[in-house]
Amino acid sequence: MLENSRRLVAATIGAFVLWTAYAGQFESLVQRSVMVALLLLLGFLTYPLRPGGRARVWSIALDVVLAGIGIAAAVYVTFNANRIMTTLPMASPLELGLTLGLVVVLLELARRTVGLAFPILVIVGLSYVFLGHLIPGRLGHRGFDVYFIAETIYLSDIGVWGSLTGLASTLIAAFVLFGAVLLHTGGGKTFMDIALLVSGRSIGGAAKMATIASASFGTVNGSAVANVATTGTLTIPLMKRLNYPPQFAAAVEAVASTGGQVTPPILGAAAFIMAEMIGVEYLRIALAAVIPAAMFYIAVLLTIHLVALRSNVGLVPREEIPSARQALDPLRLIPVLGGLGGLIFMLVSGRSIAYSAAIGIACMLIPFVIGDLWRRRDVAATSRTLFDALVEGGAGIVIIGVMLAGAQILVSLLNLTGIGVTLSSLVVAIGGQNIVLIGLIVAGSCLILGMGIPTTAAYVLVASVMAPALIAVEVEPLVAHMFVFYYATISVITPPVCIAVFVAASIANVGWWPVALNAVRLGAVTYVVPFMFLAYPGMLWSGSGLGIAEAALSGLVLVISTAMLTSGVTLRGSRMLAGAIFAPSALLALYPNELALGAAIILLCFGIYLAKPFHQSQMKLVPGQ
């Protein structure tokens, strides 16, 4: 009964998203409040309290009460949307109670879905709003009346019903549904098969396959953690079976899934939020992400290749690698190409993003239904697949929707108190005009603030608090936001609170700490790449063609040098000698100067000549491979 109810509500959300993406959304407060009401209902059906014994009855009653309060608060806004937007009402005692109830319900659901880190941040923000007037000096504020706070959070379109909730209920929801439909119409299997076909029999092929497949799916699904849980159940056991150390296998999956969040065109849905926050076109964000994403995957794949050469890992057995005919099965490939082609064509034609996603979904579904009925001639089975896609899409929106609604509350509180501007000015005061020092402070803050929080919510938080510090020292807004976005993203693999690592480690059945160390090693270049945004504007596809080429070449030198360091390559049997050559090469590549770049290239080439790191004799095959 509970499962059937959950599936029905999830399918309803999927249908609501698809219809509003195609036909156009309702008035903003109506669209957002209806979506939040549905997400709260699905959230409590999906993540109920589960104590045993007599407490079970009380837990069910508590879930019913909490869900009822949250849904009532959202529906109240649905039916009062016109009054709220036209009269800017003062909060009544009833509306004050509904505000409190909605905030409590959202935080409780966030606790159940992603843990305590995010609710604690929101509670700290709320405490600061109520008590900040007691703090002396620049960190204090003038104080706010409780009714004014309720009006800001609940009876306006800048609080919980603000732009982030709007994005969650339209653009992001449409792309989560797009990803679910892509998976259920054969896209998931197609990505895995093509990745195996391309890299399966190469050195480190299983790990490379995991990287390619996770990147392909990760850019669509919007959550590194969900991506690990989805693709990791296939890739991690395969790598373990081929004698990859469990901690390395888990780290590969965690890093690859995280990389999907920085991969264009969608960047795990963050591209839409960034476009909204800084007021540029979505396609500009996607273009800016091309070179950094390429650097990320070159670094990961090269590190995997070098580690595999030095380790006792085997090749993927030939019988497990699909043929080109199987991997490119037209009945699976045509829906994938149709969906992606329809999406890109609509975007390039200037249509809205949500509408483009809806057309992309239609371009997937039409050939899939025709092909599935032609192959199986089973209308019921095809209908179940389509229903499952709606269910998966609706369920996939829950965590993102709840987190962004909570993040919107936090952002509105930050804006209300002005603490974001205050913190930014403090960072600038500490760092002076030294852009490197300010960058280091901002990077460390982003890693801390993003710990334990899914990528999209983490980016929203750090963009509100830390990006202004970079903008204050005349860093371009796009550069500043991409800088903080990268550090918010890699917080999921950075110890001690590295949630993508935790999930991967549980699948690999190994302790999380060794996985985290391997993940940091594999993703090491990502900790440095954002500083190249500050040094080379061309890194984000800005400026002249020559500037873009110089940025790309510098990035390539940095990537290769870093991979040599982190993979354990030796020169004449010495790790110290290797470090003495490759570390300066990486550092010189960071410095925006032609002479420095030339010296970096010379050092790198000399080191590669001495190390001969790609020598095939270093590879040790598993017996029988």
Number of C-alpha atoms within 10 A of each C-alpha: 6 9 10 9 14 20 22 17 22 31 22 17 27 27 18 22 30 27 15 18 23 17 11 14 17 11 11 18 25 20 20 28 25 20 26 28 21 21 26 25 23 24 26 20 20 19 12 15 16 11 12 9 8 8 12 13 12 13 16 16 12 14 18 15 13 22 24 17 22 26 23 16 24 26 19 15 23 20 13 13 19 14 12 19 14 8 8 12 12 15 19 12 11 9 19 19 14 22 26 16 19 23 21 17 23 22 22 16 24 25 16 17 17 17 16 15 16 25 24 13 16 20 15 12 21 17 11 21 23 15 15 19 16 13 12 9 8 10 16 18 20 11 14 15 10 13 16 14 21 22 23 22 24 27 27 19 21 20 26 29 26 23 20 30 31 25 21 27 30 24 22 31 31 32 29 28 31 28 26 27 30 26 20 19 27 19 24 22 17 21 23 22 23 21 24 26 22 15 21 24 17 17 22 28 25 29 31 27 29 30 27 24 26 31 27 22 25 31 26 26 28 29 27 33 25 18 27 29 19 16 20 27 15 14 24 28 16 17 28 18 14 19 16 22 18 23 25 25 28 36 32 32 35 37 32 32 32 32 29 30 31 29 25 25 20 24 25 27 29 23 27 23 21 22 18 15 17 12 11 14 13 18 17 15 23 19 14 21 22 17 20 25 21 18 20 24 25 17 26 27 22 20 26 23 22 23 23 24 22 18 18 17 26 25 20 24 13 12 7 11 19 17 15 12 8 14 20 17 13 14 18 23 21 20 27 28 16 21 28 20 16 20 26 17 15 18 18 11 10 9 13 16 21 26 23 27 31 27 25 27 27 21 21 29 21 14 21 24 19 13 18 19 15 11 10 10 12 11 12 10 13 19 12 11 17 20 20 18 24 29 24 22 29 30 25 22 29 26 20 27 26 24 30 27 30 25 27 26 25 26 25 21 23 20 14 16 21 15 22 22 19 17 17 22 18 15 21 23 12 13 17 13 13 11 18 13 15 20 23 13 17 25 24 14 17 28 23 19 22 30 24 22 26 26 31 27 26 28 26 25 26 25 25 22 24 26 26 24 28 25 16 17 15 12 17 13 18 21 23 24 25 24 25 30 29 24 29 30 30 28 27 29 28 23 20 15 19 23 25 32 35 25 21 30 27 13 19 24 12 16 15 23 16 16 27 30 18 22 29 19 19 28 29 20 25 23 13 19 22 23 19 23 21 22 16 24 18 22 28 25 22 14 12 11 11 10 16 19 14 19 25 21 16 27 25 21 25 31 27 21 30 26 29 26 22 20 20 17 25 20 20 11 10 12 13 12 14 22 21 14 21 28 19 17 27 28 17 23 27 25 17 16 14 13 12 17 24 15 15 27 22 13 22 23 17 13 24 20 11 13 18 14 21 14 10 11 8 15 19 14 17 13 8 6 11
